[in-house]
Amino acid sequence: MRFLRHLGKLLAELLAFAWHNKAWWIVPIVLVLLLLALLVVTGQTAAPFIYTLF
């Protein structure tokens, strides 16, 4: 739970930085990295269930 709070603060700081410096190119990069991280996490948790099917 504490990790999610820190992650939220980090994302808020990145968005504030992008807003203040008008660095909008940062937002798509962060979104892609978050999606890749989500894919890795879900891939790791789903692997044991896939192995039981075969």
Steps between C-alpha positions, in 0.01 A plus 500: 500500500785732584654428160185618321500824698860569397422407141208743500722778634761425235245513220357824637847655506568387143173653381571821690845514341354446153235768562746756635768449233258424218680171442202308367722238338559351846137396548484235221834354608379462858172344383681246282735409785204453737323277248814290454538465876136395527553243224803355678319478833192335354718265296682384811183442697322317218788265419423231762142477381606463136741216585219297658306507173774311317 
